[in-house]
Amino acid sequence: MSIQNKHMHRFLTLIGIIAALLVVSVVGAFYDEVVVLKAELEQWQKNNRADFSDIVSRLEDFSAPVFRDVSEDDWYNPYVSSLAEWNIVSGYKDTSGQPTGEFHPGDPVTVAEILKMSLEAAQVEKGGCVQQPANPYAQNHWAGIYVACAEEMGVRLMVPTQQTPLDRSARRAEVLSIIHDAFGIQVLPLFSNYSDTAGHPLEADIAYATVNGVVGGDTDRYGNPTGAFRPDDPVNRAEAAKIIYESLKRQAMNTNIASL
């Protein structure tokens, strides 16, 4: 698997049991599912002599918001808090490198940020990457090592000829392509049904993510689909956290946990 972390399956065993069994719709339902899952794991552990103590202990603190600008009632709290618990996302830091305790969920996610989130979620081992990325924007950039790994892995947006700026806002379709490439997903040549994605270079990524329930199209104020996706619009950090979470859940569902 080239530089994909050989411990990917072990990681999915941990969060996959959590994520694959949780169907997140609203915040309250999410926490209700956590309580039920905790009880089921404890019972399974008792009946089958299995050891889920680490997972159970982590579930006990699952509902607590991690950042002071993310409240328990925010729709994105389950996603942000989960990814923070799994060390996939982190908040902002001050000029001295100290955490500020804020996540800024409404800020646009940058190419560098979604690249880091995706590679961390995929448990890519950065130590095996070359240290000098070809992308000129990655020189002396904090995300340089992630770019180097992405170039080596063949992440489409990071191929050297692209020279993609790292600090610009990531586009909706780009986010999906980075996640798919980070996980090594072979995207099927699908066509999407959205009114604004026909012929888009990343149409297959959009269609694949839609089929798998990772993303959906726009809705009006009544919740009715508008038929649009806006593939080149920016994504905020809260939305990016949800997409990463749903991608992890889909990966876990596709993994035969019993065989790990």
N, C-alpha and C positions, 0 to 999 in steps of 0.2 A: 504493500500500500504506500510505497515511497515514504514520504515523511509523515504520513498519518500516524498518530500515536498508537502504538500497539496495545495500549490500555483502553482504547475506545470502548470496547465491549464491557469492560469492568465499570467504566463511567456510566454507560447506559444501564447497566444492572442497577446502579444506585438510583439515578434520577428517572430511569425508564419505568421502574415499578411505580414511582410516584406519578410521573407525567402521563404515562400511557393509560392509567386508570382514572385520571381526573378529566372530566369534561367541564371546561371552564365556560360559564355563560355570564354570570354576574358575580360580584365579589362575595356576597353572602353564600351563594351556592358553592363557590370554590372552597370556602372554609368548612362548610358542611361536609363536602366530599373528603376533605382532609381528615376530619374527625372519624368518618366512617372507615376510610382507608387505614388509619392508625389502628382502629379496633380489629379490622380484618387481618392486618399483618400480625398483630399480637396473637390472634387466635390461630392463624396459620403456623406461626412460630411454635406455639404450644403443641399443636396436633402433629406437626411434621418434623419436629426437632430441627427446625431451620433457625438461622440467626439473622434476624432483621433488626437487631438492637440499634445499630448505627442509624438506619433509616428512620426508625421510630423516634429516636432521640431528636433527629433533625426535624421531624414533623411537628414536634411539640412546640417549636418556636417559629413555625412556618408562617403564621399570620401577622407577625409583627412587622410593620413598615421599617425599612432600613434607613431611608433618607427623610430628613425633616420637611422636605417639600413634596413628599408623597404620603398622602393620608390613607388611612385604612379604607375609606369609602371610595377612593378614586378607582375607576374601572381598571386602570393599568397597574394598581398596586400588586395584585397577585403575580403578574408577569415580571415586573421590575424587582420585587422582593425575592422571587424565586431565583432569578438570574444572579442577583447579588449574593444570595446564599450559596450558589454554585460557583462563585468567583468568575462569572462570565461578564458581568458589568460592574463598573465602579463609578462612584460619583466624581465630582469635580475636585480639583486640588488647588490650593493657593500658590502663590509665587515661590514659597519655600518647600513645596511638595507635600504639604499636609492636607489631608482630606477636609473639605468644607462641610461635609454632611449633606450636600445637596446633589440632586440628580439632574435637575432642569428638564423635566419630561417634555416640555413643549418646544425645546430647542431642536432645530433641524439636526439630524444625525449626519455626520460627515462621512466621506468615503473611508477615511482612516478609522473612524470609530466603528463602523459596521464591519470593516475588515477584521478589526481586533475581536469584536464580539463573535463573529462567525468562526474564526480560527480557534478562539478559546472554547466555544461551544463544541466544536468538532474535536477538541483535545489534540490539536496538532502540536507535535513536539518541536518547539522553536530552536532547540539546541542543534538540530541537524541541518539547519538552513545556512546558506552562505551569509556572511555578515554584510556584504555590500550589495544592496539592490541596484538594479539597472535604472529604475525610474529616477530621474533627476529630482523630482519633488520629494523623494524619500531620503535624500542626503541630509544627515543631521536632524532628521525628523524622529519624533518619539515612536512613530509606527514603522520605522525602517525595517525592523526585524520581521514584522508581519508582512510587509511588502516583499521582502526577500523570500519568505516562505511561500507567499502567494504566487510569485513569479515562478518558483521552482515547481509548484503544484500545477501550474497552468491555469490559474484563476483568470478567466477571460478578461476581466476589466484591468488586470494587472500585468498582462503580457507587455514586455518591454516596449514594443512598438506603439502601445497606447499612450504611454506617458501621462497617465491620468492624474490630475491634481488631487492631492489627498485631503485638503481642507475645504473643498467645496461640498455643498450639500449632496448627499447621495440620492439618486432618483429611485422611484418605487420599483421599477423593473430591475435596475442595477442591484438593489438590495437582494432581490430573489436570486439573481445569477451568482452573486458572491456567496450566498449561503449554500446554494446547490453545489458550487465548485468546491467550497470548503469541506463539505461532507462527502465529496466524491460521487455525487448523484449523477447518474446518466439520465439526463432529461429526455423524455420521449418527444418526438417531433409532432407535438400537438398544435392545434389551432384553437385560439381562445374565442369565446363568444361575445367579448366586449365590443362595443361600438367604436372604440378608439385605439384598438391594439392590432388590427389587421395589418400585416406587413411589417410590424415592429421587429427590429433585430432580436429582441428577447421575448417574442410572443410565446415561444414554446415554454420558457420559464414561467411566464405568467399563467399559461394554461395549466401547466403541471402543478404549480402551487395552488391554483384554484381547485383543481380536481381533488387534491389531497387535503383540502380544507384549511390550508395555511393562510390564505388570503381570500378576500371577497371583493366584489366591486362596490361602487358608491351606492349609497341609499339616500333617499330624500328625508325630509324631517319627520315623515311618518314611518320610516323604516322600509320603504318600498325600493327595490332595486331600480337604479336609473339606467343601467346597462353600460356605464362608463367605468374605466379603471384609472385613468390619468397616469399612464406609465412613466412619464417623465417629470412628474411633480415630486417635490421633496417629501421626505418621511421624517417625522419627529422622533425623538428618542423613546418616547412611550410606545409609539407604534412599532418601532424597530424591536423593542423588547418583546412585544407580543408575537411578532413574526418569528423571532429566534425561538421563543418558547414553543410555538406551535410546530416549528420545524423539528425541534428536539422531540416533541411528543410523537410526531409522525415517524421519526427515525426509531424511537423506542417501540412503537407499535409494529414496525417492520422487523424488529429484532426478536429472535426466538429466545426470550429470557430464560426459559426452562433449560436451554442447552448450554448456557454460559457457565 
